[in-house]
Amino acid sequence: MRSTLAARVAAAAAICLSLTGIGAAGPATACACGGVALPVNAAATASVDHEVALLHWDGRQETIVMQLALRTGTEDAALIVPTPAPAQVSAGSADTFAELDELTAPEVVTERRWFAPSGEGATAGAPGAPTVVDQVRLGPLEATTLTGGELDGVRNWLRDNGYALRPEVIATLEPYLREGWSFVALRLTGAAPLTGPLDPIRLSFAADRLVYPMRMSSAAGTAQYVRLYVLGEHRVVRADPDAAGQVVSVAFAGRIFGARDPDLARLSANGHDYLTELSVAIRTPWAITSDFTFTAAPADTAFREQVRRREDVLLFGSPAGPQLVVGALLLVVALVLAVPLVRRVRR
């Protein structure tokens, strides 16, 4: 199931490209939702291979169910995710994205071409330090929710816990701290380096609007790609000022019914069953100035991508060939016999 999800995300170009940091302070990367930190003395690097998230806001509480795939050369790595208020972190389920994958799959349109065979075969702590609000273990992950503090205090907390971010990544934390945001530090605690998708995690926090954190990606050195599923009462469009300078495409829009996955069933209840799937490509991440925000689209117009598939059907050389030929001959005979009858009726 995990490999299927990863393959579809890659094929759909909804991949958060790996961004390997450099410098003696410890390699760090940035993905759309935050920054990755490695142990200070680690010689290895880490990369985020894909990023996909489900978003929902009920007017007071926002939920983000996020799935990332990491490639690390060390058993220790951390991801820093900013949130407007302290987040409650819990385990998500890969079944959520499996069902989303099923619900939003492109419509396959088959175009049949009839032909006769040609004879060839077919081919195909310190002052300014943040406060630790909560800490939970989720399989190979340790999630720590931090709030308050100043930039130096957050940097010192990361350093004291064995991690460091590049100066340009640290600088992206300052606007969030100034606005009173909190942070979730997700740390790998397994005994071996990880290559592949992590189990999804669920972040729930108070919010006065639907938002997806993006400003830390301004420290990225290469293009950013992210795929978002947004559940709400209506179809949504981006409302933040950065949207005009990014490539935003709709892959699916429509209401979903009878969700089997518990997260989808819960979040899509009470009229919040309109799902908008967005793919975003950011060619110039250094121009990012805002997080993603959303507003209702002018209309709830449904949309589903189409994939056209050509199907070649043999008139001969296949089990159905003789029946098709006989059927065609009978149709011709019927037309021939009908012509005199029509003429007599007219006279």
TORKOL-305349 format. One record per atom (N, C-alpha, C, O, CB): residue in one letter; x, y, z. Coordinates in steps of 0.05 Angstrom, whole numbers, plus 5000, padded with zeros to 4 digits. Each point is the difference from the previous one (the first is absolute). Glycine has a CB too. Layout:
N
aXYZ ...
This chain:
347
m501749765000 m498350245000 m501750255000 m499550194986 m496949565038 r505850254993 r501750235001 r501450054973 r500150234991 r500649695057 s500249874939 s501450044974 s498150104979 s500850164983 s502449485029 t494250284989 t498050094981 t499650305004 t499950154980 t497949405019 l501950545025 l499650285006 l502450174991 l499650214987 l497449675052 a505350024967 a502450154993 a500350024970 a500850214989 a501449655053 a497149934944 a500250004971 a498150194987 a500750154982 a500749385019 r496150485010 r498150194988 r500750295005 r499850174983 r496749485024 v504550405018 v500850275006 v502350094982 v500150234990 v498549715057 a503349874948 a502250074982 a499050054972 a500950194987 a502249545042 a495250094961 a499050034973 a498450264996 a500050114978 a499949395019 a498850595024 a498450244998 a501650255005 a498950225001 a497249515014 a506550244989 a501850235005 a499250165025 a500350245001 a500549794950 a498349825069 a499450135026 a502149935019 a499549925023 a495650064968 i507450055001 i502249915016 i501550245012 i500650194985 i499849394986 c500250415054 c501750205013 c502949924995 c501049815012 c495550305024 l504850034945 l502749924992 l501950015023 l499850165019 l499350024936 s502949645045 s502049995021 s501850244998 s500950084978 s498949425022 l500650625023 l501650255002 l502249955021 l499550055024 l496550244961 t506349635007 t502149935019 t501550245009 t501050154983 t499449404996 g499750495047 g501450235011 g502949955001 g500949774999 g495150355027 i505650094977 i502949975002 i501050175023 i498650185009 i501849734941 g502150045058 g501250165021 g500749835025 g498749805005 g498750594978 a504549705031 a501049855023 a498050005023 a500249845018 a504450274968 a493550085014 a498150025022 a498049774999 a498449975019 a502150524981 g499649344980 g498249784998 g498250034976 g498750214998 g501449735052 p499749864933 p498350024976 p497150045009 p499149885020 p504149834954 a495350455011 a497250045005 a498650034974 a501250104981 a499750115064 t496649734953 t498550034976 t497550155005 t499250045023 t502749534959 a496850514997 a497450135002 a498049864982 a500749944977 a501450515035 c495649494998 c497949914983 c497750205002 c500350195015 c501149324990 a496450444982 a497950204999 a499050075028 a499450245005 a499449604950 c501049975062 c498750055026 c501950095022 c499150085021 c497649584966 g506050325008 g501850075022 g502949954993 g500750014976 g495749895056 g505250054988 g502849954996 g500949745013 g499049935021 g501850564976 v501149384991 v501149755011 v502750065012 v501750134988 v495849594978 a502950185058 a502650045014 a501249735006 a498649805004 a499850625017 l504349574978 l501549765006 l501750045024 l500550235008 l499549654943 p501149915061 p501850035022 p502350194993 p500950004977 p497949545039 v502150615003 v502150204995 v502549884988 v501250124982 v497050155056 n502649504971 n502449884992 n499749794977 n501849854994 n499950235052 a495849914943 a499549804980 a501350074973 a499950234992 a495849665031 a505549924964 a501250044974 a497949934978 a500450084977 a504249825041 a493349974989 a498049914981 a498150234993 a500050215014 a500349325004 t498150434962 t498050204992 t497349875001 t499749765004 t503650484967 a494749935026 a497249905000 a498550144978 a500750234993 a499449675056 s497949984940 s498450124980 s497149925003 s499449785011 s504550234957 v494250165024 v497249955000 v499249934971 v500150174983 v499050135058 d500049464955 d499549914973 d497150064990 d499650034976 d503849625032 h494750355010 h497450104992 h498450105023 h500549925023 h499549754940 e498150505032 e498450125021 e497250024990 e499450124979 e504650155038 v494249624999 v497150014993 v498550035027 v500849885020 v499849824938 a497350475041 a498650065025 a497150034995 a499150094979 a505050135039 l494349715003 l497150045000 l499550225020 l500949995023 l498049534965 l499550695004 l499550235017 l497050025005 l498349944983 l505750304999 h495349845043 h497250055007 h499950215022 h501650005018 h497249524969 w499250665011 w499650215020 w497050025006 w498450034981 w505750225004 d495149735040 d497250015007 d499150275010 d497850035011 d502549495000 g501450684985 g499350275010 g501650085025 g500350235006 g495249714974 r505449865034 r501650055025 r502549825001 r502150095010 r493650045013 q504049624968 q502249815002 q500949914973 q498349934983 q499949925062 e504450154950 e501049904975 e501449735004 e501349955021 e499350524962 t499149354998 t501349745000 t501649974975 t499050054978 t497349755050 i506250124975 i501749944977 i500949715004 i501349935020 i500350554974 v497849354987 v501049734999 v502149994978 v499450054977 v496249745039 m506950164992 m502350044982 m501549744997 m500349845018 m500050634997 q500549484960 q501749774994 q502550094985 q499850134979 q496249565020 l506350245012 l502550074988 l501649754995 l499749805014 l500450655008 a501749564958 a501949784996 a502850135004 a500750194986 a496249554982 l504750155050 l502750105005 l502049804990 l499649764998 l498850485042 r503949874952 r502349844994 r502350105016 r501050224996 r497449684957 t502549955067 t502150095018 t502249805001 t499749774996 t496950485031 g505849864979 g502349835004 g500749985030 g502249915007 g499550224949 t496549955061 t500449985029 t497349925013 t497950034989 t505850325010 e496649535025 e497549925014 e498750235014 e497849975011 e504249574994 d499350694996 d498950245014 d499550224979 d501850084986 d500649805057 a495150214956 a499350234983 a497550125012 a498549875014 a503649934944 a497550465037 a497750145011 a498850184980 a501450124983 a500649855063 l495450074955 l498550184983 l498650215018 l498749925019 l500649724945 i501150615030 i498850225015 i497650114984 i500350104978 i504150015044 v493249864990 v497550094986 v498750225017 v499349955023 v500149604956 p500450705010 p498650215015 p497049974999 p498949924980 p504950385010 t494949775032 t497050005001 t499150255015 t501450105018 t498549394982 p497850634993 p499150255013 p499649975030 p500350205014 p497549914944 a501649655052 a499649965029 a501349725006 a500449854982 a495350445020 p504849655024 p501249745006 p498349784989 p497649995003 p504450205039 a499349624945 a498649784987 a500049755017 a501949945014 a499450254942 q496549675042 q499849735011 q500749814978 q498850004979 q497650135055 v505649704970 v501149834980 v499149715006 v500249915022 v503850404970 s495149554987 s499249725003 s500649864974 s500650124980 s495850005054 a503449624967 a500549834977 a497750014980 a497749985008 a505249725021 g497850324946 g498149984979 g500049724988 g501349825011 g499250674979 s498249484987 s499949734988 s500550034970 s499050194987 s497749655047 a504949974955 a500550004972 a497449944984 a499850074976 a504949775033 d493350055004 d497449944987 d498650264991 d498550014981 d501149575046 t501050644988 t498850264993 t500850084971 t498350074984 t501750075064 f502649844947 f501050084973 f499449794979 f499850064976 f503750215046 a496349484987 a499249794981 a497250054989 a499449974977 a503649705047 e495150414994 e497350064992 e499850264984 e498550024981 e499849735059 l503350454968 l500150254984 l501049944972 l499050114980 l501850165062 d501249564956 d501049924974 d497949874983 d499850044976 d504749895045 e493849914992 e497849864986 e497850194992 e499049994978 e502149605048 l498250594992 l497850194995 l500650204978 l498250084985 l500549875062 t503850134951 t500850214981 t501449894975 t501150154984 t499250165054 a499749434959 a501349884977 a498950114974 a497550034997 a503449555029 p500850484954 p498950114975 p498149804986 p500249765003 p504150494992 e493849874991 e498149844984 e501549894975 e501250164986 e494850115031 v503849474979 v501349884977 v498050004977 v497949875002 v505149855027 v497750424949 v498350014976 v501349824979 v502250054991 v496150425020 t500349314982 t501149814980 t499150074972 t497650034995 t502449615041 e501950394946 e499450044972 e500749754985 e502349924999 e498650585005 r497149374984 r500449744987 r500550054970 r498750164987 r498449615047 r504950084956 r500650014971 r499849724989 r501449825010 r501650594997 w495349554973 w499549744989 w501949974976 w500250184983 w495049815032 f506149784983 f501849954978 f500349704995 f499649845018 f502950604992 a498449494966 a500649734993 a503049955005 a501550194996 a494749794970 p504649795043 p502849955006 p501750014975 p499249924978 p499449805061 s503950374965 s501950014978 s501949775000 s501749984983 s497950515017 g500149335019 g501849775002 g502150035021 g501449815006 g497750104946 e501250345058 e502150055020 e498749985028 e497650055003 e505050244965 g499049645051 g499049995027 g499450275011 g501150204991 g501649395016 a495450435013 a499350255013 a502150085020 a501149835014 a494050074978 t505450375012 t501950115020 t498750215018 t498450164991 t505349744977 a497050115054 a499050205018 a501750085029 a499250185014 a496349664964 g527855636067 g501450075025 g501150285005 g499350125021 g501649444976 a500850564986 a501550265005 a498150234994 a497849964991 a506649834998 p496550475017 p498350234994 p499249994971 p501649964982 p500650315054 g495249784958 g499050004973 g499549724989 g499349984977 g503250445016 a497949385023 a499649724991 a497049944997 a498450125015 a505949745008 p495049974958 p497249934997 p499149825022 p501649875014 p498950184937 t496949935053 t498849825020 t499249744986 t498650014979 t499850385049 v502349384983 v499249754990 v497149945010 v499649955023 v505249884975 v493350184983 v497249965007 v499349705002 v498549925018 v500450524960 d502249415004 d499349714999 d502249854985 d501450124984 d493649995017 q505249635005 q501849834986 q498849724998 q499349895020 q504750394996 v495849624960 v498849734996 v501849844982 v501550114984 v493950085022 r504449544996 r501449824983 r498149884980 r497849905008 r505549995029 l497450124938 l498349894978 l501849814984 l501050084979 l496050345020 g503249345009 g501749814986 g502950105000 g501150045022 g495149824949 p505050185005 p502850095000 p500350305003 p502250104998 p498849524973 l496850525035 l500150295003 l499550085029 l498549885015 l499950174938 e503050175055 e499450135025 e499150284993 e501450154987 e502049585039 a494250354982 a498850264993 a500050175025 a498849935020 a498449874943 t504150435035 t500150195023 t498750264991 t500750124980 t503549675038 t493850304997 t498650254995 t501350225017 t500149985024 t495649784964 l505250454998 l501450235013 l498350254996 l498850044979 l505749755014 t495550385027 t498750264997 t501550215015 t501549955019 t494049824977 g504250494995 g501350225013 g503050004994 g501049854983 g495650145053 g504850194978 g502950024997 g500850204978 g498350114986 g502049425030 e502350514982 e501150184980 e501749844981 e500549765004 e499450635028 l501049744946 l501549864980 l502549865011 l500549774995 l497750564971 d503349825050 d502449885012 d499349775018 d501449805001 d500950644996 g495549595018 g499249785018 g499249754985 g500749785008 g497850565024 v500049694946 v499349774984 v502549874987 v500249765000 v495350454990 r506349965001 r502449894988 r501649855021 r501249794994 r498950594973 n500149735057 n501549875022 n498649745008 n501449805006 n500250645010 w495849554984 w498549755007 w500749794980 w500649775007 w495750495014 l503749814953 l500849804979 l502849915004 l500749764998 l496050454970 r505149985037 r502849945003 r500449825025 r501549804998 r499850634980 d497449635044 d500349855024 d498949714997 d500849825015 d499050615011 n498449544955 n498949744995 n501449864977 n499149794990 n496550365027 g506749974975 g501749874980 g499550074971 g501049864982 g499349785050 y498150574963 y499350074973 y500650294994 y500150175018 y496449494983 a504050404974 a500550274991 a498850054973 a499949814983 a504450205044 l494850234968 l499050084974 l501950204987 l501450155015 l493849775000 r504950094959 r501650204987 r499050285007 r497650035006 r503349654956 p500850525038 p499250275008 p497650104983 p498250135011 p506549965002 e495349854961 e497850104983 e497449865007 e497850124996 e505549974968 v496849665046 v497549865008 v499150115027 v497650045004 v503849554971 i500550465043 i499350125026 i498650274997 i498250065014 i505849705007 a497050404959 a498850264996 a497149984993 a498550195005 a506049984980 t494649615003 t497249984992 t498249945024 t497650024998 t503849814958 l499850105067 l498549955025 l499150275012 l497950015014 l504649564993 e499150644989 e499550255015 e497250114995 e498750095020 e506250004978 p494149934977 p497350114997 p497949845014 p498150125011 p503350054945 y498849575045 y498149835015 y500150065029 y497950035013 y502549624952 l502050375047 l500350065028 l498950285006 l498750045021 l505349664982 r496550494980 r499050275004 r496950015000 r498850165014 r505450014964 e494649655007 e497149994999 e498849815020 e497549965001 e502850144951 g501349785066 g499049835021 g499449724992 g498549865014 g499750545006 w502949504958 w499549734991 w501649815018 w501750075015 w497650084938 s499949595046 s501449795014 s501449824979 s499850064976 s496849955062 f504749784971 f501549824982 f499649725009 f499749945024 f503650424966 v496849454991 v500149725006 v502649904989 v500650034976 v494349925022 a506749935020 a502649884992 a499549694998 a499549875020 a503350515002 l497449524954 l499749714994 l502849884997 l501550084982 l493949994996 r505249745039 r502749895000 r499949704997 r498549865013 r503050515017 l500249534951 l500349714997 l501549885024 l502150115008 l497849944942 t499149745060 t501349875023 t500649714995 t500749855019 t496950475011 g502249594945 g500549724994 g502949935002 g501750185003 g494449824968 a504549745028 a502849915002 a501449994974 a502449944999 a496249805040 a500150334939 a501249984974 a499150244983 a497850105004 a502549394998 p501350594978 p499250224982 p497549924986 p499449774994 p505350375000 l493750074999 l497449954987 l500150084971 l501050224993 l496749865051 t501349754939 t499650064972 t497349904993 t499549765000 t505550214989 g493250225005 g497349934992 g498050175015 g500750185014 g500849354978 p495950415004 p497950175012 p499749955029 p500149775010 p497650224947 l501850235058 l499349985028 l497049955002 l498550074982 l505350245032 d495349565008 d497249995005 d498950285003 d501450175012 d499149375010 p497150514969 p498950285002 p499850085029 p499649845018 p497850094940 i502850335047 i499650125026 i497750204998 i499550124979 i505449815034 r493850115010 r497750185001 r500650235019 r500749955023 r496149674967 l503050635000 l500450235017 l497350145003 l498750064980 l506249995005 s494350015039 s497550145005 s500650245018 s501449985020 s495949604976 f501750664996 f500750245014 f497850214995 f498549994981 f506449915016 a494950295022 a498150224997 a500950194978 a502450064998 a496349905051 a499450134935 a500750184978 a497550174993 a497849905001 a505749774981 d497050585010 d497850174992 d499549994970 d498250144990 d502850155049 r500549554947 r499749964971 r501549764992 r501749905014 r497750604978 l500049404984 l501449774990 l502750094988 l500150194984 l495649575006 v506550125019 v502650084992 v501949764998 v499749815015 v499650645007 y502549564958 y502149804998 y502750145000 y500550164983 y496449534990 p504850255047 p502550155004 p501949964976 p500549774991 p499050185058 m501550274940 m501749994976 m502450185002 m501949974984 m494149924990 r504050305045 r502150204999 r502849905005 r502050124991 r494650205024 m503749454998 m502649895004 m501349904974 m502449974999 m496249905047 s499750094934 s501049914974 s501550224985 s501349944979 s495049735019 s503650575012 s501550224987 s503049955002 s501550134985 s494850195025 a504649505007 a502849945003 a500849784981 a502449934999 a497450215048 a498449754938 a500649784982 a501650104976 a499750234992 a496249525022 g505850084975 g501650074977 g499049904974 g501050094979 g502849915051 t494249834970 t498949894975 t497050015002 t498850065021 t505349654971 a494650234985 a497150014998 a498649835022 a501149795008 a499450304942 q497149995058 q498549865019 q497449904988 q498750144984 q503350145053 y497149484970 y497549894990 y498549885024 y501249865017 y500950044937 v495350145047 v498449895021 v497249944990 v499050154983 v503750115052 r496149534975 r497349934993 r498350025025 r500749895021 r500849804942 l496250455034 l498250045023 l497249914994 l499050054978 l503850345036 y496049475005 y497149944999 y498750175021 y500749995024 y500149534961 v497250655007 v498750185018 v497149925002 v498550004980 v504750375008 l495949575036 l497249935006 l498650245012 l501050135018 l500249394989 g496450544983 g498450225011 g497249994989 g499149804988 g505050475016 e494549955001 e497250024990 e499850054970 e498149934987 e500650235058 h503449974944 h500050084972 h502749954988 h502049955014 h494550394995 r503649674965 r502550004985 r501650245008 r498950225005 r499049534956 v504850225041 v501750225009 v502050084979 v500649854982 v498850005065 v501650404955 v502250104984 v501950135019 v499450075023 v497650004936 r505549965032 r502050145016 r499350295003 r499050134981 r504549555003 a496950435040 a499350285005 a502550175008 a499750245003 a495849615011 d506850024990 d502450155009 d501250154977 d499649924977 d501249745059 p500850554969 p501250164979 p502049854983 p500550094977 p498850305052 d501949404981 d502049854984 d498849834978 d501449914982 d501550095059 a494549954961 a498749814981 a500450084971 a500449834982 a496350075053 a503350364960 a500250104972 a502749944988 a500249984975 a496650385036 g505249615005 g502749944989 g500749715001 g502349934994 g499050515021 q496849384991 q500649725001 q498149854981 q498050104991 q503549945057 v499349724944 v498449844982 v498149835017 v500849805013 v502950194952 v493750085035 v498049855016 v498149874981 v498750144984 v501850195055 s499249414963 s498149864983 s498149835016 s500749905021 s502750104942 v494249975028 v497949845013 v500049724987 v499749984976 v497550435035 a503249395006 a500049734990 a497349865005 a499349814986 a505650175023 f493650125010 f497449895006 f498350205016 f501150155016 f500849384984 a495550474995 a498250165016 a497349874999 a498949944979 a503650495011 g496349525033 g497449875002 g499449915028 g501849985017 g498749884935 r497050075052 r499249905026 r500649705002 r499849854981 r496650505022 i504349565021 i500649725005 i497849905019 i499150145017 i505949924975 f494349685004 f497949895016 f500949725011 f501449864987 f495150394986 g502649695052 g500449745011 g503049925003 g500749784994 g495150094986 a505850325030 a502849945004 a500449775020 a498650005021 a502550494969 r500749335004 r500549775017 r502150065022 r499749915022 r499149794940 d503150465030 d502250065019 d498950185023 d498550194994 d504949784969 p497249975062 p498950155022 p500750304999 p498350165006 p502149425021 d502050494966 d500750284999 d498450144978 d498950225005 d505749675010 l495249994962 l498450124979 l497050025007 l498750204995 l504649624972 a495749975046 a497250005008 a499550225021 a497950144998 a501849374992 r502150525028 r499650215021 r500350284989 r498350175006 r503549515028 l500250374950 l500550274990 l497950084978 l499550244997 l505449695013 s494049884976 s498150074979 s497150005010 s498250044984 s504949764983 a496550175059 a497350005011 a499050295002 a501550194997 a499549395030 n496450454978 n498750265005 n500350194976 n500550245004 n500349695045 g499049964927 g500150174976 g502850084991 g500250154981 g495550015034 h506349744998 h502850064992 h501049784981 h502249905003 h498650355040 d497649694937 d500749774983 d500950084972 d500249834982 d496449915043 y504050524971 y501050084973 y503149985001 y501350135017 y494650184975 l505249544990 l502849954999 l501350144976 l499149964977 l500249595046 t502750614982 t501550134979 t502849915001 t501350025021 t495850394980 e503949484977 e502849904999 e501650204984 e499450054976 e499249465028 l503550605008 l501750204987 l502949914998 l501149885019 l495950484999 s504249684959 s502849964996 s501350274997 s499150164984 s500249384995 v502950505036 v501350274999 v502949964994 v501449835012 v495450355022 a504249974946 a502850004993 a501150295005 a498850194990 a500549444975 i502850395050 i501250255006 i502850014988 i501849875011 i495550175033 r503050104934 r502650004986 r502150175014 r502349954998 r495249984960 t501650285055 t501850195014 t499450025029 t498750195009 t501850074949 p500349545058 p499249995028 p501150245016 p498850085020 p501249434977 w502250614994 w501150235015 w498150254998 w500450195015 w504249634976 a493450164992 a498050224998 a497649965018 a498250164999 a503349914954 i498549715062 i497749945018 i499850215022 i502050065013 i498449454977 t497350605014 t499550205021 t497749935018 t499750135021 t502150214949 s496649465023 s497649945016 s499649705002 s501049854983 s497050595003 d500449485033 d499049735002 d497749964980 d499050204989 d502449775060 f497849794946 f497649954983 f497550065017 f499849915022 f502749734951 t495850525016 t497350045011 t498049954978 t500650004977 t501150345058 f495749634973 f498049914981 f497450155004 f499550105022 f502749454977 t496250464980 t497350115001 t498249844982 t501049854983 t500850615027 a495649574993 a498149854984 a500250094971 a500350244994 a496649715045 a503049864942 a500050064972 a497450124992 a498049985015 a505149644976 p496750524986 p497550134991 p497749804997 p497750075004 p505050274973 a498049415017 a497949794996 a501249735008 a502449964998 a495250314965 d500649555045 d500849735006 d500149824976 d498749794999 d499450265047 t503350044933 t500149854975 t501749755004 t502350015009 t497250414965 a499349355019 a501449755004 a502149974977 a499650104978 a496349695045 f506250074983 f502149954981 f501549745006 f500549945023 f500150564970 r500049354986 r501649765003 r501849984975 r499150044978 r497449735050 e506050184977 e501949974978 e499249754983 e498849815010 e504950405017 q497049814947 q499449774982 q502749904989 q501850154993 q493650044996 v504749555009 v502349874988 v498949844976 v498449835003 v504350145041 r498250104932 r499049874976 r501849764994 r502450014999 r495850424983 r500449355013 r501449744994 r498949894974 r497649984996 r503149935054 r501150024932 r499249884975 r500049705001 r501949885010 r499950524966 e496149485015 e499749715001 e499749904971 e498050064987 e499949955060 d504049834944 d499849894973 d498649735002 d500749825016 d503650414970 v493549744998 v498449765000 v500349854974 v499550124978 v497250105053 l504149534970 l500449844976 l497349904989 l498449895015 l506249975001 l495050174958 l497749884987 l500449704996 l498149845002 l500850594975 f503649495018 f500749724996 f502349945019 f501450185009 f497049814942 g501949755055 g502249935017 g499550035029 g501849965017 g501150164947 s494649945044 s499350015028 s497449845004 s498649954981 s503650515024 p497349455019 p497649845005 p497450144991 p498149864991 p504249945047 a497650464964 a497550144993 a499950074970 a498050104991 a501850085055 g502449784940 g500150084972 g497849884983 g498650154986 g506249895019 p494849704994 p497949884983 p497250105007 p498550064981 p504349545015 q496650435029 q497450105007 q499650294990 q497850064991 q502249645050 l502050464961 l499850284990 l499650014970 l498350154991 l504650005046 v498549674948 v499750004971 v497249914993 v498750124983 v506249795011 v494249875019 v497349904994 v497950215006 v498150044985 v503449495025 g498850615013 g498150215007 g500050224979 g497850094992 g502949815056 a501650184942 a500150214980 a498649914974 a498650154988 a505750015032 l496249584972 l498749904975 l497049995003 l498650084982 l505549655009 l494950195032 l497149995005 l498850284998 l497850034990 l502849565039 l500950614981 l499050274999 l499850104971 l498050134993 l504049965052 v499949844939 v500050074972 v497649874986 v498650134984 v506449935016 v494749685005 v497749864987 v497450125008 v498250034983 v504549555017 a497050495025 a497550125009 a499550264986 a497750064993 a502849725052 l501550384951 l499750264986 l499249964971 l498350144990 l505150065041 v497849604956 v499449944972 v497149914998 v498650104982 v506149775009 l494349965026 l497349914999 l498050225006 l497750004991 l503849545021 a499350655005 a498250215008 a499550204979 a497950135000 a503649805046 v500450114935 v499750214980 v497549954982 v498450194998 v506649875002 p494549704988 p497649974984 p497450045016 p498050104990 p504649584982 l497550235053 l497650035016 l499350305005 l497750084999 l503449485023 v501050604983 v499650285004 v498850134975 v498350175001 v505449845031 r497349914944 r499150114975 r497049934996 r498450174991 r506249794990 r494649795025 r497249924996 r498250165019 r497850094992 r503749444994 v499450515039 v498450155018 v499650294990 v497850115003 v503949605035 r500450414951 r499750274989 r498050024977 r498550194999 r506349895015 r495349714968 r498150004977 r497149965010 r498250004984 r505449824987 
